[in-house]
Amino acid sequence: MPTGGEGLAGAVAPPIWGTPSSVKNSYWNSSINGVMTSKGGGEAKTTEEMVKRSTYLDWNFEDIWHIQEEISYPTLRR
């Protein structure tokens, strides 16, 4: 079961701001909220996808992000 982010209804997004067309590599958990599309950009992913590093295209897991594969959503490194 993923940990953290409960107040975000399963949403995980890197800090990218701008118009919806400029939002890339941003995801939310459709298994939790049932939402499959968004006017704001991003992509719906299942819980199983949200806990896999391979889901997060172009995310820097060496310096910025950390994930416990098949256990948790990505978190910022400290």
C-alpha positions as CSV (number, residue, x, y, z in Angstrom):
1,M,0.0,0.0,0.0
2,P,1.5,3.4,-1.0
3,T,2.4,5.7,1.9
4,G,2.0,9.4,2.1
5,G,0.0,11.8,-0.1
6,E,-3.4,10.7,1.4
7,G,-4.6,14.3,1.3
8,L,-3.8,14.5,-2.4
9,A,-6.2,11.7,-3.5
10,G,-3.3,9.8,-5.0
11,A,-1.8,12.7,-7.0
12,V,1.9,12.8,-7.6
13,A,3.4,15.6,-9.7
14,P,6.7,17.2,-10.2
15,P,6.8,21.0,-9.6
16,I,6.0,22.0,-13.2
17,W,3.8,25.1,-13.7
18,G,2.2,26.6,-16.8
19,T,-0.7,26.0,-19.2
20,P,-2.2,22.5,-19.3
21,S,-0.4,21.8,-22.6
22,S,2.9,22.4,-20.8
23,V,2.3,19.9,-18.0
24,K,4.3,16.7,-18.8
25,N,5.2,13.6,-16.8
26,S,2.6,14.3,-14.1
27,Y,0.4,11.5,-12.8
28,W,-2.5,10.7,-10.5
29,N,-3.9,7.5,-9.1
30,S,-7.1,6.6,-11.0
31,S,-7.5,3.5,-8.8
32,I,-8.2,5.8,-5.8
33,N,-10.3,8.5,-7.4
34,G,-11.7,6.9,-10.5
35,V,-10.8,9.9,-12.6
36,M,-9.4,9.0,-16.0
37,T,-8.9,12.4,-17.7
38,S,-7.9,15.9,-16.7
39,K,-8.2,19.3,-18.3
40,G,-5.0,20.2,-16.5
41,G,-2.8,17.7,-18.2
42,G,-1.1,14.6,-16.8
43,E,-2.0,11.0,-17.0
44,A,-4.1,8.6,-15.0
45,K,-2.2,5.6,-13.6
46,T,-3.3,2.6,-11.5
47,T,-1.9,2.0,-8.0
48,E,0.3,-0.7,-9.4
49,E,1.8,1.8,-11.9
50,M,2.2,4.5,-9.3
51,V,4.6,2.5,-7.3
52,K,7.0,1.7,-10.2
53,R,9.9,3.8,-11.1
54,S,9.4,3.1,-14.8
55,T,6.0,5.0,-14.7
56,Y,7.7,8.3,-14.1
57,L,9.2,9.4,-17.5
58,D,12.2,11.7,-17.2
59,W,12.1,12.0,-13.4
60,N,15.6,12.2,-11.8
61,F,15.7,9.4,-9.3
62,E,19.5,9.7,-8.8
63,D,19.4,13.3,-7.4
64,I,15.9,14.5,-6.8
65,W,13.4,11.7,-6.4
66,H,13.3,8.4,-4.3
67,I,10.9,5.5,-4.7
68,Q,10.6,2.2,-2.9
69,E,9.8,0.0,-5.9
70,E,6.3,-1.6,-5.5
71,I,5.9,-0.1,-2.0
72,S,5.5,3.7,-2.2
73,Y,4.9,6.7,-4.4
74,P,8.0,8.9,-5.3
75,T,9.2,11.3,-2.6
76,L,11.7,14.1,-2.7
77,R,15.2,13.1,-1.5
78,R,16.4,14.9,1.6
